[in-house]
Amino acid sequence: MTPYGIAALVAGVASLVLGLVLDWLAFDLLGLGLLAAVLLGLATVVRPTPLSIGREIQPPRVPKGSPAIAFLTFANRSRRSHPVAVATQPFGSQRVRTVIPRLRGGESGTRAYRLPTTRRGIFDVPPLELTRRDPFELFRLSRHHAGTERIWVYPRVLGLRQLPVGRTRHLEGPSSDSSPQGNVTFHRLREYAEGDDVRLVHWRSSARAGRLLVRHNVDTSQPYTVVVFDQRPRLYTEESFEEAVDVAASVVVAAATDRAPVELRLTDGTVVGGPWLRDPTELVDELTGLSADADGSLQTVLTALRQTRGGTSLVVVTGALDAAGLPYLAGLRRRFERIVLVSLDPEQRGDGPVPHGVRVLVAKDADEAAAAWNLQVTA
């Protein structure tokens, strides 16, 4: 009931009581008229709606700022005409309104409206609200149509170039015990282990050694990149945190070019991906719902990387430079052929010693970081 409806109801009851007490017919008629208007308005809004409304959101996954369109299909199931209606779509803190035109009996139609995708995140789009009002604006009733759908608004992906495979661009690529096994390039002979393909057994060497030896082949065609994202909020402003997430997502997508494996590590301890991962969607999904974490430690993540097999490239994305973490980066030079530190700092405080073998990029926003990446890192 609207404020007008409440006023009409109170005035109607008061007029009717006053008319009965004073035996004044004019007040009785006024009270009955107001109460009749209230009952008529109530009957207007509570009757079942003849409209059927469906909604589909396409695409359900979009980069930040790209259009996500909600398509409405509606039909008038009655034989009578249905007046113009306004449908309201709640979306986060915003409300999107679209007009459903007047429909004759049995008529149907479609409408489309754009959802605001200016913020990164995973959003549940609630049902559509269709509000019905009576002619006197005494009552307002909202009914919900369609179900709840989920939409993923990805971080912005910038046009970063893929990192070179390694320092030495020899035709067979890097060859070491930590390279992923495959069937491209022979690396060494090793002792047979249960589960090895018997076709890889080197029989002549096995006969000389007196034990089964197999050829250890390495896949030298694919780089392996580890991306570390620093979630500590004290290093960021609200804007620079979002810019840093954009950079991290861009690095993940660029590193996964040609289905190269990528691993994402967060300072809250989360690890996603690895040598088996050939599609960056899971990593970008993780960054989509990412939030700051004050309890995480970059030093802990970098120390843990010393126990891994390493890879081709290590990219660390952080906010303002924290000098305490730089020595830990320098300690990983034997594990990775290339180490890049990207600092998103609006004040661009890049002073201080840079460890040997670590490329440091300090930028005020994601666009500047992308330009520096393409100019300095991949040149």
Sequence and secondary structure as in RCSB ss.txt:
>XXXX:A:sequence
MTPYGIAALVAGVASLVLGLVLDWLAFDLLGLGLLAAVLLGLATVVRPTPLSIGREIQPPRVPKGSPAIAFLTFA
NRSRRSHPVAVATQPFGSQRVRTVIPRLRGGESGTRAYRLPTTRRGIFDVPPLELTRRDPFELFRLSRHHAGTER
IWVYPRVLGLRQLPVGRTRHLEGPSSDSSPQGNVTFHRLREYAEGDDVRLVHWRSSARAGRLLVRHNVDTSQPYT
VVVFDQRPRLYTEESFEEAVDVAASVVVAAATDRAPVELRLTDGTVVGGPWLRDPTELVDELTGLSADADGSLQT
VLTALRQTRGGTSLVVVTGALDAAGLPYLAGLRRRFERIVLVSLDPEQRGDGPVPHGVRVLVAKDADEAAAAWNL
QVTA
>XXXX:A:secstr
  HHHHHHHHHHHHHHHHHHHHT HHHHHHHHHHHHHHHHHHHHHHS   EEEEEEEE SEEETTS EEEEEEEE
E SSS B  EEEEEEETTEEEEEEE  B TT EEEEEEEE   S EEEEE  EEEEEE TTS  EEEEEES  EE
EEEE          S SS  TT   STTS EEEEEEEEEEE  TT  GGGB HHHHHHHTS EEEEEE  SS  E
EEEE   GGG  HHHHHHHHHHHHHHHHHHTGGG  EEEEETTS EEE TT   THHHHHHHHT    TT  HHH
HHHHHTTS  EEEEEEEESS  GGGHHHHHTTTTTEEEEEEEEE TT    S   TTEEEEEESSHHHHHHHIII
II  
